Amino acid sequence: MFEFLTPKFGNLFDLRRGISDFLQTYYELRGDLGFNDIGWKKFKSTSLNLGKLPSGRPEELVKQFAQDVTRSYSALTAGDMVIFEYTSLKQVKKSYFALIVGTKYGNGVFWNNNTQHDLMSCFLVDWGTDLNILSAVANVLNSRKTKPTQKKYESLEDPKANADIRKKSNVSQEGMQAILPTTEFRTFILNIGMETIYKLNLNG
């Protein structure tokens, strides 16, 4: 379990560190906004009792807020942050950290008639992703007030359609493009090559 804690994303992005840095940035932001995330407060308190900062316990932090989920339409939806191992059709195995987004075909996971497979659409997170901006946008996308249509690729890329998301997250269009570049948009086959997939708890 939690095999993703060991591999590296490319040559530069330590997956464990990247995920733990995101979680800390995300929950610190929510704390500043007045959210009462009990799980995060307990983790901070435990860390301090051990004489450490949360950032000093990256593996424990990831294990605290990541849980394995089924590869299904209901478990994987737009706005979710996920980690998974994937073997491509060329038999290249890698670990990924990603933000699921919807498309015109579905709310993150959809059936493709041409390939006869379930596909998951997402933006990859790597060493160049600004975690402060990503945290602010992820928090808004995770809100119950955010409509599924606002979490779609087309909406997130369009300056007019994403105006509400940008306003609520206090992020510029340039910031949106920086964390959600079209070059990092991917679709993965769920029923072939996808091994254990974990979803981050964004309401801790």
Sequence and secondary structure as in RCSB ss.txt:
>XXXX:A:sequence
MFEFLTPKFGNLFDLRRGISDFLQTYYELRGDLGFNDIGWKKFKSTSLNLGKLPSGRPEELVKQFAQDVTRSYSA
LTAGDMVIFEYTSLKQVKKSYFALIVGTKYGNGVFWNNNTQHDLMSCFLVDWGTDLNILSAVANVLNSRKTKPTQ
KKYESLEDPKANADIRKKSNVSQEGMQAILPTTEFRTFILNIGMETIYKLNLNG
>XXXX:A:secstr
  GGGSSEETTTEEHHHHHHHHHHHHHHHHHHTT   HHHHHHHHHHHHTT  GGG HHHHHHHHEEEE SSTTT
S TT EEEEEEE TT  EEEEEEEE BBTTBSSEEEETTTTEEEEEEEE  TTS HHHHHHHHHHHTSTTS GGG
GBHHHHHSTTTTHHHHHHHT  HHHHHHHS GGGEEEEESSSSEEEEEEE S  
